[in-house]
Amino acid sequence: MVDGHDPVQARDDGTRDLYDVTTWEVRSPLDGIAVTLYRVLQATAQLILVLTSLAILWLLLSSTDLTRVTNPIVGGFTLLSILPALALVVFVWRTDVTSAEPPSLLAATFALGTLFAGFAALVNSYLSDVFGLVPVVGTVWFFYLVVGPVEETVKWLAVRIYAYRSSRFDAVIDGAVYGAVAGLGFASIENALYITDAVSTPVIGNILGAGGGVTPARAIAGPGHVIYSAFAGYYLGLAKFNRDRAGPIVIKGLLIAALIHATYNTLTFVPSIAAAVLGVPTFVTLLAFVVLYDGFFGYFLYRKLARYRATYRAFYDDRDDPTPATERTEFED
């Protein structure tokens, strides 16, 4: 290998035909068959993933109280619970100084974030009992080895299998936008599960009491999902434009998101202790904790996005084309 190239490529001056020697493109019927088969296998894998997710969602609908979200009051509480997360998504979206993301891709990413949440719910519910066999530290291991990695990976997948492959995903910062939207989708279904589970009987008094009681707690939990997956999404965007280092870049983003997520879950006992010591409602200390924790990591996310914006503006002015076309090969996915 010479400077990252095959020895023949390193000496090539462009005068020789190196097809099937060190380069390749579609020329023969067999080449065309290979391309078609690749695309079919890729589409099939994605279809299987989506169908499996739909099956898991159906299982959740049949084994939980999630169907009660259709109740106008319960549905209203669910919508209220995602408003802070939605506001954060809008903020991240507005930091994108490149071309506006198409509503169809944003909607699809939100839907996939909601759909893939079923995977995390299934894995978490199954493994929680296993880790629960180990007192105290088992719960911490569960957060770091299961909850953080699994939930951040399914949100990452919500971006990776569709929006990422679009030519409209044409800037690193787009990854943060789609990651945030995937986090919103995940938070929406998670909040719906918590709220509908709290409403154990379809009585108006219970709906207002239990549903209204859990809604504020879920509202302050939602923005965390957006922040974590925005980090992972940003690094996915970075990976798209750094193909030679894409794997490690993606892993770095997922590690950051999973560690922040797991640490948040691990520290959620702190507000309860603080409330007991200070003699104030637990919600007050929980709110303070979430504001400080999410605010701390949200600031680092903001700095990352702001640095991209500043660098972008340093390279482009109003006379420049702000959306240079992204070159894609036939097998880029």
ZIMOCOR-V457815 format. One record per residue. N is the residue number from 1. RES is the residue in three letters. SS is DSSP state (H for helix, E for strand, L for the rest). PHI is phi in whole degrees, -180 to 180 (* if undefined). PSI is psi in radians with two decimals (* if undefined). Layout:
((N;RES;SS;PHI;PSI) (N;RES;SS;PHI;PSI))
//
This chain:
((1;MET;L;*;2.31) (2;VAL;E;-120;1.91) (3;ASP;L;52;0.76) (4;GLY;L;81;0.09) (5;HIS;E;-119;2.70) (6;ASP;L;-61;2.58) (7;PRO;H;-55;-0.62) (8;VAL;H;-68;-0.75) (9;GLN;H;-61;-0.64) (10;ALA;H;-64;-0.51) (11;ARG;H;-98;-0.08) (12;ASP;L;-70;2.29) (13;ASP;L;-107;0.16) (14;GLY;L;89;0.05) (15;THR;L;-95;-0.24) (16;ARG;L;-105;2.61) (17;ASP;L;-87;1.92) (18;LEU;L;-104;0.34) (19;TYR;E;-58;2.28) (20;ASP;L;66;0.15) (21;VAL;L;-104;-1.12) (22;THR;L;-132;-0.05) (23;THR;E;-129;2.92) (24;TRP;L;-157;2.45) (25;GLU;L;-152;3.02) (26;VAL;L;-77;2.04) (27;ARG;L;-129;-0.76) (28;SER;L;-101;2.88) (29;PRO;H;-57;-0.64) (30;LEU;H;-65;-0.65) (31;ASP;H;-60;-0.75) (32;GLY;H;-64;-0.69) (33;ILE;H;-63;-0.73) (34;ALA;H;-61;-0.74) (35;VAL;H;-64;-0.81) (36;THR;H;-63;-0.79) (37;LEU;H;-63;-0.70) (38;TYR;H;-59;-0.80) (39;ARG;H;-67;-0.65) (40;VAL;H;-65;-0.79) (41;LEU;H;-63;-0.70) (42;GLN;H;-64;-0.81) (43;ALA;H;-65;-0.65) (44;THR;H;-64;-0.76) (45;ALA;H;-61;-0.73) (46;GLN;H;-68;-0.68) (47;LEU;H;-64;-0.73) (48;ILE;H;-62;-0.72) (49;LEU;H;-61;-0.80) (50;VAL;H;-67;-0.76) (51;LEU;H;-64;-0.68) (52;THR;H;-63;-0.71) (53;SER;H;-63;-0.69) (54;LEU;H;-65;-0.67) (55;ALA;H;-64;-0.72) (56;ILE;H;-67;-0.69) (57;LEU;H;-63;-0.72) (58;TRP;H;-61;-0.69) (59;LEU;H;-62;-0.72) (60;LEU;H;-63;-0.73) (61;LEU;H;-64;-0.62) (62;SER;H;-84;-0.34) (63;SER;H;-111;-0.04) (64;THR;L;-129;-3.08) (65;ASP;L;-94;0.37) (66;LEU;H;-60;-0.50) (67;THR;H;-62;-0.35) (68;ARG;H;-71;-0.12) (69;VAL;H;-66;-0.31) (70;THR;H;-73;-0.29) (71;ASN;L;-63;2.25) (72;PRO;H;-54;-0.67) (73;ILE;H;-72;-0.80) (74;VAL;H;-63;-0.75) (75;GLY;H;-62;-0.68) (76;GLY;H;-64;-0.74) (77;PHE;H;-62;-0.69) (78;THR;H;-64;-0.75) (79;LEU;H;-63;-0.74) (80;LEU;H;-62;-0.61) (81;SER;H;-70;-0.35) (82;ILE;L;-102;0.01) (83;LEU;H;-60;-0.78) (84;PRO;H;-61;-0.70) (85;ALA;H;-66;-0.69) (86;LEU;H;-63;-0.72) (87;ALA;H;-62;-0.67) (88;LEU;H;-68;-0.68) (89;VAL;H;-62;-0.75) (90;VAL;H;-60;-0.71) (91;PHE;H;-62;-0.83) (92;VAL;H;-62;-0.74) (93;TRP;H;-60;-0.69) (94;ARG;H;-74;-0.30) (95;THR;L;-78;-0.20) (96;ASP;L;-75;1.87) (97;VAL;L;-88;-0.04) (98;THR;L;-89;-2.77) (99;SER;L;-64;2.56) (100;ALA;L;-66;2.44) (101;GLU;L;-78;2.39) (102;PRO;L;-66;2.41) (103;PRO;H;-55;-0.58) (104;SER;H;-64;-0.71) (105;LEU;H;-71;-0.68) (106;LEU;H;-64;-0.76) (107;ALA;H;-66;-0.71) (108;ALA;H;-66;-0.69) (109;THR;H;-66;-0.72) (110;PHE;H;-60;-0.80) (111;ALA;H;-63;-0.73) (112;LEU;H;-68;-0.65) (113;GLY;H;-61;-0.68) (114;THR;H;-69;-0.77) (115;LEU;H;-66;-0.80) (116;PHE;H;-74;-0.21) (117;ALA;H;-59;-0.45) (118;GLY;H;-62;-0.62) (119;PHE;H;-59;-0.85) (120;ALA;H;-63;-0.73) (121;ALA;H;-61;-0.73) (122;LEU;H;-67;-0.83) (123;VAL;H;-65;-0.79) (124;ASN;H;-62;-0.76) (125;SER;H;-67;-0.58) (126;TYR;H;-75;-0.78) (127;LEU;H;-85;-0.29) (128;SER;H;-61;-0.68) (129;ASP;H;-68;-0.61) (130;VAL;H;-65;-0.86) (131;PHE;H;-71;-0.44) (132;GLY;L;-67;-0.24) (133;LEU;L;-70;-0.33) (134;VAL;L;-100;1.96) (135;PRO;L;-59;2.46) (136;VAL;L;61;-1.28) (137;VAL;H;-67;-0.38) (138;GLY;H;-61;-0.69) (139;THR;H;-66;-0.72) (140;VAL;H;-64;-0.78) (141;TRP;H;-59;-0.70) (142;PHE;H;-60;-0.75) (143;PHE;H;-65;-0.76) (144;TYR;H;-83;-0.52) (145;LEU;H;-99;-0.34) (146;VAL;H;-122;-1.15) (147;VAL;H;-59;-0.96) (148;GLY;H;-59;-1.00) (149;PRO;H;-61;-0.76) (150;VAL;H;-69;-0.84) (151;GLU;H;-66;-0.68) (152;GLU;H;-72;-0.55) (153;THR;H;-70;-0.72) (154;VAL;H;-69;-0.58) (155;LYS;H;-69;-0.67) (156;TRP;H;-62;-0.74) (157;LEU;H;-61;-0.61) (158;ALA;H;-61;-0.49) (159;VAL;H;-89;-0.73) (160;ARG;H;-66;-0.68) (161;ILE;L;-83;-0.18) (162;TYR;L;-134;-1.21) (163;ALA;H;-59;-0.71) (164;TYR;H;-57;-0.60) (165;ARG;H;-82;-0.14) (166;SER;L;-80;2.55) (167;SER;L;-68;-0.26) (168;ARG;L;-78;-0.26) (169;PHE;L;-83;1.42) (170;ASP;L;-119;0.37) (171;ALA;L;-156;2.64) (172;VAL;H;-57;-0.74) (173;ILE;H;-66;-0.38) (174;ASP;H;-60;-0.55) (175;GLY;H;-60;-0.69) (176;ALA;H;-67;-0.68) (177;VAL;H;-64;-0.88) (178;TYR;H;-68;-0.60) (179;GLY;H;-63;-0.73) (180;ALA;H;-63;-0.73) (181;VAL;H;-65;-0.69) (182;ALA;H;-62;-0.69) (183;GLY;H;-62;-0.66) (184;LEU;H;-65;-0.73) (185;GLY;H;-62;-0.76) (186;PHE;H;-63;-0.80) (187;ALA;H;-62;-0.59) (188;SER;H;-64;-0.85) (189;ILE;H;-71;-0.62) (190;GLU;H;-65;-0.79) (191;ASN;H;-63;-0.70) (192;ALA;H;-61;-0.70) (193;LEU;H;-64;-0.79) (194;TYR;H;-64;-0.77) (195;ILE;H;-71;-0.78) (196;THR;H;-68;-0.55) (197;ASP;H;-68;-0.60) (198;ALA;H;-69;-0.55) (199;VAL;L;-86;1.42) (200;SER;L;-75;-0.43) (201;THR;L;-132;2.40) (202;PRO;L;-77;1.01) (203;VAL;L;-111;2.36) (204;ILE;H;-56;-0.69) (205;GLY;H;-64;-0.70) (206;ASN;H;-71;-0.66) (207;ILE;H;-61;-0.82) (208;LEU;H;-68;-0.68) (209;GLY;H;-73;-1.03) (210;ALA;H;-69;-0.80) (211;GLY;H;-63;-0.79) (212;GLY;H;-68;-0.47) (213;GLY;H;-74;-0.67) (214;VAL;H;-86;-0.35) (215;THR;H;-59;-0.81) (216;PRO;H;-60;-0.67) (217;ALA;H;-65;-0.69) (218;ARG;H;-72;-0.53) (219;ALA;H;-64;-0.67) (220;ILE;H;-83;-0.21) (221;ALA;H;-85;-0.49) (222;GLY;H;-58;-0.80) (223;PRO;H;-58;-0.50) (224;GLY;H;-60;-0.76) (225;HIS;H;-59;-0.69) (226;VAL;H;-66;-0.78) (227;ILE;H;-64;-0.84) (228;TYR;H;-60;-0.87) (229;SER;H;-74;-0.38) (230;ALA;H;-67;-0.65) (231;PHE;H;-62;-0.90) (232;ALA;H;-61;-0.69) (233;GLY;H;-66;-0.69) (234;TYR;H;-60;-0.78) (235;TYR;H;-71;-0.47) (236;LEU;H;-65;-0.71) (237;GLY;H;-63;-0.73) (238;LEU;H;-62;-0.67) (239;ALA;H;-66;-0.62) (240;LYS;H;-61;-0.56) (241;PHE;L;-105;0.23) (242;ASN;L;-138;1.17) (243;ARG;H;-58;-0.59) (244;ASP;H;-71;-0.27) (245;ARG;H;-127;0.39) (246;ALA;H;-60;-0.78) (247;GLY;H;-58;-0.99) (248;PRO;H;-61;-0.59) (249;ILE;H;-65;-0.77) (250;VAL;H;-62;-0.78) (251;ILE;H;-61;-0.72) (252;LYS;H;-59;-0.81) (253;GLY;H;-62;-0.75) (254;LEU;H;-68;-0.65) (255;LEU;H;-63;-0.78) (256;ILE;H;-59;-0.87) (257;ALA;H;-63;-0.78) (258;ALA;H;-67;-0.71) (259;LEU;H;-67;-0.76) (260;ILE;H;-63;-0.76) (261;HIS;H;-62;-0.89) (262;ALA;H;-64;-0.66) (263;THR;H;-65;-0.69) (264;TYR;H;-58;-0.87) (265;ASN;H;-61;-0.69) (266;THR;H;-65;-0.62) (267;LEU;L;-89;0.05) (268;THR;L;-68;-0.16) (269;PHE;H;-76;-0.36) (270;VAL;H;-60;-0.82) (271;PRO;H;-58;-0.64) (272;SER;H;-66;-0.75) (273;ILE;H;-65;-0.77) (274;ALA;H;-62;-0.68) (275;ALA;H;-64;-0.70) (276;ALA;H;-67;-0.69) (277;VAL;H;-70;-0.74) (278;LEU;H;-86;-0.27) (279;GLY;L;71;0.62) (280;VAL;L;-121;2.84) (281;PRO;L;-59;2.51) (282;THR;H;-60;-0.59) (283;PHE;H;-61;-0.60) (284;VAL;H;-64;-0.84) (285;THR;H;-71;-0.57) (286;LEU;H;-65;-0.76) (287;LEU;H;-61;-0.76) (288;ALA;H;-62;-0.74) (289;PHE;H;-62;-0.82) (290;VAL;H;-64;-0.74) (291;VAL;H;-61;-0.77) (292;LEU;H;-69;-0.80) (293;TYR;H;-69;-0.97) (294;ASP;H;-66;-0.58) (295;GLY;H;-64;-0.68) (296;PHE;H;-63;-0.90) (297;PHE;H;-78;-0.50) (298;GLY;H;-64;-0.59) (299;TYR;H;-65;-0.72) (300;PHE;H;-66;-0.64) (301;LEU;H;-64;-0.76) (302;TYR;H;-60;-0.74) (303;ARG;H;-62;-0.68) (304;LYS;H;-65;-0.80) (305;LEU;H;-67;-0.67) (306;ALA;H;-66;-0.63) (307;ARG;H;-66;-0.69) (308;TYR;H;-63;-0.80) (309;ARG;H;-58;-0.80) (310;ALA;H;-64;-0.72) (311;THR;H;-67;-0.70) (312;TYR;H;-60;-0.82) (313;ARG;H;-68;-0.42) (314;ALA;H;-71;-0.43) (315;PHE;H;-98;-0.41) (316;TYR;L;-124;2.50) (317;ASP;L;-125;-3.02) (318;ASP;L;-64;-0.36) (319;ARG;L;-87;-0.23) (320;ASP;L;-87;2.77) (321;ASP;L;-79;1.96) (322;PRO;L;-79;-0.12) (323;THR;L;-129;1.23) (324;PRO;L;-60;2.48) (325;ALA;L;-64;2.47) (326;THR;L;-92;2.12) (327;GLU;L;-78;2.36) (328;ARG;L;-132;2.43) (329;THR;L;-87;3.01) (330;GLU;L;-66;-0.42) (331;PHE;L;-110;0.17) (332;GLU;L;-73;2.29) (333;ASP;L;-137;*))
//
